[in-house]
C-alpha cells in the first residue's frame, strides 16, 4: 500500500490536512465522504489504473451492483496494483481485471505527450523501454468498446 503523494502533487497530503483544519467547506465534504454516491444513470464502469483502494471499505465495494471492468499496468509504480486494481476487482462482485504486462505504468494510460509536455512534465510522459503507449491505448479502447457493447 502506498500513502505517499503522487509525483505531480508532492504536497498533496500536507495541503489536504491544512484544508481540513482551515476550510469549513472542505471539512464538511470530508465528513460526507462515506455517503452513497450511487447514480442510476451509471450502468457500467470501465476503470483505468484506479487509485485510492485503501480508502474504500470492502462493504462499500461489495454494494456495487453494476458491471465493472478494471485495467491497470502490472508495472504501476505510482498506484500499486495489489492495493488498488486487484483489491477493487476482488471486492466488487463480478468485476473483471486486465493487467497489462511488463513495464506498463500508471501514466501510460494518459494521453500521448506533445514535445512541450515531454519537456515540462517528463514524469508523466516517459514510458519504460519497450512500452508502446499508443498500442496500450488501442488495447484499452478495444476492451472498453467490447465491455460497453456487452454491458451498457
N, C-alpha and C positions, 0 to 999 in steps of 0.2 A: 504494500500500500504506500502511496506517496501523498504526503501532505504539504509538499513544497509548492510554491507558486510557479506557474508556467514561465518560461524564459522571457516571453514578450510582456509579462506583467510581474516583474520581480518583487514589487512592493505591494502586491495584491492583499496578502494576508494582513499586513500592518494597516493598510488603508481600510480594509473591511472592519477590523477591530475598532479603529478610530471612528468610522461612520456609525457603527453600532452603539458606541458610547456617546456620540455627539449629535447624531441626526435622528430626531424622533420618527420621521417617516421611514428611514432605513430600519430602525429598531422595530417598528411596527411590522414591516414586511418580514423581517426575520422571525418574529413571533408567529406569523401566519404560515411559515414555511411547511408545516406539517398538514396543512389543509389539502383537501382533494382538488385537483385541477382537471378532473375529468371533463371532457368536452365531447358531446355526442357527435359532433361533426367530424371528429377524427376517427376513421375506421380502420386504419392500419399505420404502422410506424416503421420506417427504414432508418436506422440509426448508424451513423458512420463515426467510428472511433469515439464512442461515448465516454464521458468522464464523470467524475463525482460519485462513483459507485458506493464508496463508504458513507455517503450522505443519505442513502436510501435504505430503509429497513426492509428485510425480507417480506414482512407482512404487506408493506405498501406495494412492492413489486408483484407479489402474488395476486393482488387485487386487480392487476391489469388484465382485461378480458378481451383485448383486440389482438390481431396478429402483429407480431414484432419480428423483424429481421435485423440482425446486427452484423456489421462488417468492421473489421479492425486489422491493423497491421501486426503481425507476430513480433516485429521488431520495434514496437512502440516504446520509445524511451521517455516520453512525456507522461503518458497515461498508461501505467502498467495494465496489460490485458487481463491478468488474473484477478485484480481487484476491481475491474471495470467491465469490459466487454464480456468476459467469461462469467463474472458474477451476475451481471444482468441476465445473460442467457440462462443461467442455472436457476434463477429465481422467478423469471417470468414464464408462466406455463405456456408451452408450445413455441417459445421463441427459438429462432434458428440463429446460428453463429457461423460466419465465414471468416476465417483468419487468412489474410494474405500472407504468404510465406516470406522468409528471408528478411531483408532489411527494410520492408515497408514500415514506415514510421508514422507517427501521429499526423504530421503536417503533409504527408504525401497526399492526403485526401483534400487538401486545399488546392485552389486553382493553380495552374502553372504560372510562374512568376515572369514578369517582364524584366528586361535588363535593369531597370530602375529598382524594381523590387529586390532583385538579387543583391544589388549593392547596398540597399537600405536595410533590409531585414533578411540577411542570409540564413539565419537560424530556421526560418520557416520556408525558405526557398530551395535549400540544398538537400537533395536526396542522397542516400548512400549509393556507393558504386553498384551498378547492376540493376538499380531500381528505375523503371521507366514510368514516370508519373502519369503520362498520357495513357499508357496501357492499363495501369491500375484504375484510372478514371473510367476507361471504357469497360473494364470488367465490372466495376461497381455499378455503372449505368445499366449494364445488361442484367445484373442481379436485381436491381431496383425495378426495372421495367417488368421483368418476369414476376417479381413479387407482387407489384401493384396490379398487374393484369389478373393475377390469381386471387388476390385478397380484397381489392377495393371495389 
